[in-house]
Amino acid sequence: MESETYYFSSFVETYGTHITALFSALLIAIIAPIAGLRAYFHQKEYELVRKRYLEDCLDRISSQIETSLSIFRHNWERSLTALKQFRSQKIDMQKELYQAGFLPLPPSVFETSRYYVLNKLVGDKIFFDVHQLLFAFVSKAINFFKHDLCFAMKLSIEGGEDIKLTASREEIFGEYLKEIDKFMEESKHYYILLSEIQKLSDLLEKERFTFKSIEKFHTKPTVKKSIANLKQSFREEFKKIE
């Protein structure tokens, strides 16, 4: 018995280090792939969350808001140019200046489907409501530029069968300049919406959300502050349509 114990102890002393190293190598060989798979799936989950909520939602909405505001600025500048030339030209201005060159507001700049995701993400529909206000505002501005301002210039230059303008070009210029300046001032208000959307995007970019943790996105202080800011900033507009 003592002999067997001796030989066992001798075996352990001789090969123990090798056995430990071999066991460690086998353990690493098993654990490493598992850890690699977990890291892979975590990365894929992060990428899917990022695509769904950032790229396919917030980035798309932000782009639509920017496009709407760009279309407004183009039409506003077009109107201002036409109005200035209307006042300064001694001879009749080219008809193209008040008949063409205005951009329409396509329905694609307000995709409601994107808001199904965003409303659930932030737990509120304030972003959707303000975007609706923006769409209505730009549509109203375009209609004014094309069918009110340009129509007045056309009547003054070409005349009309049933309607005649007695105001001078200087008077028409002064009155319409006031109106288009009001539109420009009002448009600046909607950059708040763009700013708050960007804050949500920044938050999604900085934190590695999972499908589970994204459910708590609406509890983030940044999100709550953005919602409160929009409701406060546009409270007067919402009162008008209640």
Secondary structure in CASP SS format (residue, H / E / C, confidence):
PFRMAT SS
TARGET T0000
AUTHOR 0000-0000-0000
METHOD secondary structure of the structure
MODEL  1
M C 1.00
E H 1.00
S H 1.00
E H 1.00
T H 1.00
Y H 1.00
Y H 1.00
F H 1.00
S H 1.00
S H 1.00
F H 1.00
V H 1.00
E H 1.00
T H 1.00
Y H 1.00
G H 1.00
T H 1.00
H H 1.00
I H 1.00
T H 1.00
A H 1.00
L H 1.00
F H 1.00
S H 1.00
A H 1.00
L H 1.00
L H 1.00
I H 1.00
A H 1.00
I H 1.00
I H 1.00
A H 1.00
P H 1.00
I H 1.00
A H 1.00
G H 1.00
L H 1.00
R H 1.00
A H 1.00
Y H 1.00
F H 1.00
H H 1.00
Q H 1.00
K H 1.00
E H 1.00
Y H 1.00
E H 1.00
L H 1.00
V H 1.00
R H 1.00
K H 1.00
R H 1.00
Y H 1.00
L H 1.00
E H 1.00
D H 1.00
C H 1.00
L H 1.00
D H 1.00
R H 1.00
I H 1.00
S H 1.00
S H 1.00
Q H 1.00
I H 1.00
E H 1.00
T H 1.00
S H 1.00
L H 1.00
S H 1.00
I H 1.00
F H 1.00
R H 1.00
H H 1.00
N H 1.00
W H 1.00
E H 1.00
R H 1.00
S H 1.00
L H 1.00
T H 1.00
A H 1.00
L H 1.00
K H 1.00
Q H 1.00
F H 1.00
R H 1.00
S H 1.00
Q C 1.00
K C 1.00
I C 1.00
D C 1.00
M C 1.00
Q C 1.00
K C 1.00
E H 1.00
L H 1.00
Y H 1.00
Q H 1.00
A C 1.00
G C 1.00
F C 1.00
L C 1.00
P C 1.00
L C 1.00
P C 1.00
P H 1.00
S H 1.00
V H 1.00
F C 1.00
E C 1.00
T H 1.00
S H 1.00
R H 1.00
Y H 1.00
Y H 1.00
V H 1.00
L H 1.00
N H 1.00
K H 1.00
L H 1.00
V H 1.00
G C 1.00
D C 1.00
K C 1.00
I H 1.00
F H 1.00
F H 1.00
D H 1.00
V H 1.00
H H 1.00
Q H 1.00
L H 1.00
L H 1.00
F H 1.00
A H 1.00
F H 1.00
V H 1.00
S H 1.00
K H 1.00
A H 1.00
I H 1.00
N H 1.00
F H 1.00
F H 1.00
K H 1.00
H H 1.00
D H 1.00
L H 1.00
C H 1.00
F H 1.00
A H 1.00
M H 1.00
K H 1.00
L H 1.00
S H 1.00
I H 1.00
E H 1.00
G C 1.00
G C 1.00
E C 1.00
D C 1.00
I C 1.00
K C 1.00
L C 1.00
T C 1.00
A C 1.00
S C 1.00
R H 1.00
E H 1.00
E H 1.00
I H 1.00
F H 1.00
G H 1.00
E H 1.00
Y H 1.00
L H 1.00
K H 1.00
E H 1.00
I H 1.00
D H 1.00
K H 1.00
F H 1.00
M H 1.00
E H 1.00
E H 1.00
S H 1.00
K H 1.00
H H 1.00
Y C 1.00
Y H 1.00
I H 1.00
L H 1.00
L H 1.00
S H 1.00
E H 1.00
I H 1.00
Q H 1.00
K H 1.00
L H 1.00
S H 1.00
D H 1.00
L H 1.00
L H 1.00
E H 1.00
K H 1.00
E C 1.00
R C 1.00
F C 1.00
T C 1.00
F C 1.00
K C 1.00
S H 1.00
I H 1.00
E H 1.00
K H 1.00
F H 1.00
H H 1.00
T H 1.00
K C 1.00
P H 1.00
T H 1.00
V H 1.00
K H 1.00
K H 1.00
S H 1.00
I H 1.00
A H 1.00
N H 1.00
L H 1.00
K H 1.00
Q H 1.00
S H 1.00
F C 1.00
R H 1.00
E H 1.00
E H 1.00
F H 1.00
K H 1.00
K H 1.00
I C 1.00
E C 1.00
END
